[in-house]
Amino acid sequence: MSGIVSNRARGIEPSVTLALNTKANMLKEKGEDVIGLAAGEPDFDTPEVIRKAAIRAIESGKTKYTAAAGIMPLRKAVAQSYSERLGVRYLPEEVVISHGAKHSIFNALYVLTDPGDEVMLLAPYWTSYPEMVKLVGAVPRIVYLDGSTGYKLTPERLEEELAKGKTKVLLFNSPGNPAGIVYSKDELTSLCNLVRKEGIALISDEIYEFLTFSGWRHYSPVTVVPGLREQTVVVTGVSKGYAMTGWRVGFAMAEKEAAYRMAAYQAHATGCPNSISQWAALEAVTKGERDREKMRDEFEKRKNMFGERLSKIQSISYPEPGGAFYFLADVSELYGPCRVSGSAEFCEKLLRENGLLLIPGGAFGCDGMVRFSFAAAEKDLVEALDRFESFVKRYV
């Protein structure tokens, strides 16, 4: 039956992060002694105030189709909240509610590109970015970054890369997955002025906007360069900040024409987002700040504990994460002693010998690295570090 599959479909690979998280859960269900730090989601329960809003929606019969772009109360709340937060004005008709931030990014890529257009991605990148670009028929153009710039794009590098090709869209992520990179206001301003000057479109993935630590602050491109608003699709949602990953609600904010076309595409592709989840998301946006900040505080405690331990392990290095809930560590010095050729083999060996599951950096365009998630209970983080230290000592 493989003959019926299109060439386009053959070029798409499953999400490595989701697959490995599923594998960890399956091993645990079989009774195997496994610690998994693969999940890119908060381990907290969705706050009670949000859960109760969903229950009220069910009990009041709010279980029907909604407008494709989402319920108007939520679009109004997002427009008001983010106009205040970002410092640029968005109208409700410039907000599109989707099935998670990933879906919002896909919609934006579909609307901003034609087949063959070039989309610039920055490695380390989130594993789904290249696949989504290919799905809409565009071409990923990957810019590989390294520790010499703190894994950040500089204006000089951006100018150099833009001169090489015909970039239509830059897909940008800060705070970032997988390295927790956060761009400062000055760093972002320099980049955004260049993007505006070149006239390319920008998709700004800001899903980790509320998870910043140690004096770092999130800035949106449209905040530091307001004139970039008409070229930018800002993407965020409730998954990470409000522990609502499974509710599947994301937001996109864009100028009217782009927002209209994203909603039109969504109407045909998937229809409206889950109606109950939308009412829960409304509660999160309007009343969830206190619970959100309590979770953020706990993540910062975990980050500090994890980083203190990780910094003492020989033969590895990592950029200090300013946001999100990940450490992306360079473990390439261990490949020789471990007799492995890359991050996938390294992670397989670590799982087999010490029962610790991490995400191989090859999935993020950086095969010398592995990703740790500290979105787990402290006891699991301590045990994971014990196992990783034991593994490293065996070979160093």
C-alpha positions in Angstrom: 0.0 0.0 0.0 3.0 2.3 0.3 2.6 3.2 -3.4 -0.4 5.4 -2.6 1.6 7.7 -0.3 2.7 11.1 -1.8 6.3 12.2 -2.1 5.4 15.2 0.1 4.2 12.8 2.9 7.3 10.7 2.6 9.4 13.7 3.5 7.7 14.3 6.8 9.0 12.6 10.0 7.1 12.2 13.3 7.8 14.5 16.3 10.8 13.1 18.1 9.9 14.8 21.4 6.3 13.4 21.4 7.5 10.0 20.4 10.2 9.8 23.1 7.8 11.1 25.8 5.3 8.4 24.7 8.1 5.8 24.9 9.0 6.9 28.5 5.4 6.6 29.6 5.0 3.1 28.0 8.2 1.9 29.8 6.9 3.2 33.1 3.5 1.4 32.5 5.4 -1.8 32.0 7.0 -1.4 35.4 10.5 -0.4 34.2 12.6 1.9 36.3 12.8 4.9 34.0 13.1 8.6 34.6 12.0 10.7 31.7 13.0 14.3 31.2 11.6 14.5 27.7 8.3 16.2 28.2 7.9 19.8 27.1 5.0 20.5 29.4 4.4 21.6 32.9 3.9 18.8 35.4 1.4 20.9 37.4 -2.4 20.4 37.2 -4.3 23.0 35.4 -5.3 25.6 38.1 -8.6 25.0 39.7 -10.1 28.4 38.6 -9.6 27.4 35.0 -10.9 23.8 35.4 -14.1 25.2 37.0 -14.6 27.6 34.1 -14.6 24.6 31.8 -17.1 22.7 33.9 -19.4 25.8 33.9 -19.1 25.9 30.1 -20.2 22.2 29.8 -23.0 22.7 32.3 -24.3 25.8 30.5 -24.3 24.0 27.1 -21.4 25.8 25.5 -20.4 22.7 23.6 -21.4 23.7 20.1 -19.3 24.9 17.1 -17.9 28.4 17.5 -16.7 30.8 14.8 -13.6 29.4 13.1 -11.5 32.2 14.6 -12.7 31.5 18.1 -15.3 32.9 20.5 -15.5 36.7 20.5 -15.1 37.0 24.3 -11.7 35.3 24.1 -10.6 37.2 21.1 -11.6 40.5 22.8 -9.7 39.4 26.0 -6.6 38.5 24.1 -6.7 41.7 22.0 -7.1 43.8 25.2 -4.5 41.9 27.3 -1.9 41.8 24.6 -2.4 45.3 23.4 -1.5 46.4 26.9 1.3 43.9 27.3 3.0 44.4 24.0 2.4 48.2 23.7 0.8 48.0 20.2 -2.9 47.9 19.6 -4.6 44.7 18.3 -8.3 44.5 17.5 -10.4 41.4 18.1 -10.6 40.8 14.4 -6.8 40.6 14.3 -6.8 37.7 16.8 -7.2 34.1 15.6 -7.7 31.3 18.2 -6.3 28.0 17.1 -5.7 24.4 18.3 -2.5 25.3 20.2 0.4 27.6 19.3 1.8 24.9 17.0 -1.4 25.1 14.9 -1.1 28.9 14.9 2.4 28.7 13.5 1.3 26.3 10.8 -1.6 28.6 9.9 0.8 31.5 9.7 3.3 29.6 7.5 0.5 28.6 5.2 -0.8 32.2 4.8 2.7 33.9 4.5 4.4 31.5 2.0 3.9 30.1 -1.4 5.4 26.8 -2.5 9.1 27.2 -2.9 9.4 30.2 -0.6 12.3 30.2 1.8 11.7 30.2 5.6 14.7 31.0 7.8 15.1 28.8 10.9 17.6 29.2 13.6 19.3 26.1 15.0 19.0 24.9 17.7 15.3 25.0 16.6 12.1 23.4 17.9 11.9 20.0 16.2 8.5 20.7 14.4 9.7 23.9 12.6 11.3 22.3 9.6 8.5 19.8 9.2 5.8 22.4 9.3 7.7 24.5 6.7 7.9 21.5 4.4 4.2 20.6 4.9 3.1 24.0 3.5 5.5 23.5 0.5 8.0 26.1 1.6 11.8 25.4 2.0 13.5 25.5 5.3 16.8 27.5 5.3 18.6 26.6 8.5 21.1 29.0 10.1 23.3 27.1 12.5 24.3 29.0 15.6 26.8 28.0 18.3 28.3 28.9 21.6 30.5 31.7 20.2 27.4 33.9 20.1 25.6 32.2 23.0 23.5 30.4 20.4 21.9 33.7 19.4 21.5 35.3 16.0 23.4 38.6 15.6 22.5 41.4 13.2 25.8 40.8 11.3 25.0 37.1 10.8 21.4 37.9 9.8 22.5 40.4 7.3 25.0 37.9 5.9 22.5 35.1 5.7 19.8 37.3 4.0 22.3 38.3 1.3 22.8 34.6 0.4 19.2 33.7 -0.4 15.6 34.9 -0.9 14.2 34.6 2.6 10.4 35.3 2.7 9.8 34.6 6.4 12.0 34.4 9.6 10.6 32.1 12.2 11.8 33.4 15.6 11.5 32.0 19.1 12.3 33.7 22.4 12.2 32.5 25.1 13.4 29.5 23.1 13.0 25.7 23.0 15.3 23.8 23.2 18.0 26.0 24.8 16.0 28.4 26.9 17.6 31.3 25.1 16.1 34.8 25.8 17.1 37.8 23.7 17.7 41.1 25.5 15.9 44.2 24.4 19.0 45.6 22.7 19.7 42.3 20.9 16.2 42.1 19.7 16.0 45.7 18.6 19.0 45.4 16.4 17.6 42.3 14.7 14.1 43.7 14.3 15.2 46.9 12.7 17.0 44.8 10.1 14.0 42.6 9.5 11.8 45.7 9.1 14.3 47.3 6.7 14.5 44.1 4.6 10.7 43.8 4.5 10.5 40.1 5.3 7.7 38.6 7.3 8.3 37.5 10.9 6.6 34.7 12.9 7.4 35.3 16.5 6.8 32.2 18.6 6.3 33.6 22.2 4.7 30.6 23.8 7.2 30.7 26.8 6.6 34.4 27.3 5.7 34.0 31.0 8.5 31.7 31.9 11.6 33.8 32.3 14.1 33.6 35.2 17.1 35.3 36.9 16.5 38.8 35.8 15.7 38.0 32.2 12.6 39.6 30.7 10.6 38.6 27.6 10.3 41.3 24.9 8.2 40.8 21.8 9.6 42.1 18.4 6.5 44.3 18.0 7.2 45.9 21.4 10.8 46.9 20.7 10.1 48.0 17.1 6.4 48.9 16.8 6.7 49.5 13.1 7.3 45.8 12.6 3.7 45.1 13.6 2.4 44.9 10.0 5.1 42.3 9.1 4.7 40.1 12.1 2.5 37.3 13.3 2.8 37.0 17.1 2.0 33.5 18.3 1.4 32.4 21.9 -1.2 30.5 23.9 -2.1 29.0 27.3 -0.2 25.7 27.2 3.0 26.5 28.9 2.3 29.4 31.2 -1.0 28.0 32.5 -0.3 24.3 32.5 -3.0 23.7 29.8 -1.0 21.6 27.2 -3.8 19.2 26.6 -6.5 21.8 26.2 -5.0 22.9 22.9 -5.6 26.6 22.7 -3.2 29.0 20.9 -3.5 32.6 19.7 -2.1 34.4 16.7 -2.1 38.2 16.4 -1.6 39.8 13.0 -2.6 42.6 10.7 -6.2 42.2 9.4 -5.5 40.6 6.1 -3.2 37.9 7.5 -5.6 37.2 10.4 -8.5 37.0 8.0 -6.7 34.5 5.8 -5.5 32.4 8.7 -9.1 32.1 10.0 -10.3 31.3 6.5 -7.8 28.5 6.1 -8.6 27.2 9.6 -12.3 27.1 8.8 -11.6 24.6 6.0 -8.7 22.7 7.5 -9.9 22.0 11.1 -12.9 24.2 11.9 -13.2 25.9 15.2 -11.0 25.1 18.3 -12.6 23.1 21.1 -15.4 25.3 22.5 -15.0 24.2 26.1 -11.2 24.8 26.0 -11.8 28.3 24.7 -14.0 29.2 27.7 -11.3 27.8 30.0 -8.6 29.8 28.1 -10.7 33.0 28.7 -10.5 32.4 32.4 -6.8 31.9 32.1 -6.2 35.1 30.3 -8.4 37.2 32.5 -8.0 35.5 36.0 -5.0 33.2 35.8 -2.1 35.5 36.6 -1.7 34.5 40.3 -1.6 30.7 39.6 0.7 31.3 36.6 3.2 33.2 38.7 3.2 30.5 41.4 4.1 27.9 38.8 6.8 30.2 37.4 8.4 30.7 40.8 8.5 26.9 41.3 10.1 26.4 37.8 12.8 29.0 38.8 13.6 27.1 42.0 14.0 23.9 39.9 16.1 25.6 37.3 18.5 26.9 39.9 18.8 23.5 41.6 19.2 21.7 38.3 21.8 24.2 37.0 23.9 24.0 40.2 24.2 20.3 39.9 24.6 20.2 36.1 27.4 22.8 36.2 29.6 20.4 38.3 29.5 17.5 35.8 32.7 17.1 33.8 32.9 17.2 30.1 29.6 19.0 29.4 28.7 22.7 28.7 25.5 24.5 28.1 24.1 28.0 27.5 22.5 29.4 30.7 18.7 29.3 30.1 17.0 32.6 30.7 13.5 31.1 30.1 11.4 28.1 29.2 12.2 24.9 31.2 15.1 23.3 29.5 18.8 22.8 29.6 20.5 22.1 26.3 23.9 20.5 27.1 26.8 19.9 24.8 27.8 16.3 25.5 29.9 15.7 22.4 33.1 15.2 24.4 31.5 12.1 25.8 30.8 10.5 22.4 34.3 9.0 22.1 34.5 7.5 25.6 31.0 6.2 25.2 31.7 4.8 21.8 28.7 6.5 20.2 28.5 8.5 17.0 25.8 11.0 17.8 23.1 12.2 20.1 20.5 9.5 19.3 23.0 6.7 20.1 24.1 8.6 23.3 20.5 8.9 24.5 19.8 5.2 23.7 22.9 4.1 25.7 21.9 6.4 28.6 18.4 4.9 28.6 19.6 1.3 28.4 22.3 1.6 31.0 20.9 4.1 33.5 17.2 4.3 32.8 17.3 8.0 32.0 15.4 9.4 28.9 16.6 12.6 27.3 15.9 14.2 23.9 18.7 13.9 21.4 19.9 17.2 20.1 19.8 15.9 16.5 16.0 16.6 16.6 16.8 20.3 17.1 19.6 20.6 14.5 22.4 20.2 17.0 23.6 16.6 17.1 26.3 17.3 19.7 23.8 18.1 22.4 20.9 16.7 24.5 18.0 18.4 26.1 17.0 18.1 29.7 13.5 19.3 30.8 13.1 20.4 34.4 9.3 20.4 34.1 9.2 17.5 36.5 8.9 16.9 40.3 12.0 17.8 42.3 12.5 14.2 43.4 12.6 13.0 39.8 15.0 15.8 38.9 17.4 14.8 41.7 17.2 11.1 40.7 17.7 12.0 37.0 20.9 14.0 37.9 22.1 11.1 40.0 21.7 8.8 37.1 23.3 11.2 34.6 26.3 11.8 36.9 26.7 8.0 37.4 26.7 7.5 33.6 29.3 10.2 32.9 31.6 8.9 35.7 31.6 5.5 34.1 33.1 6.8 30.9 35.2 9.8 32.0 
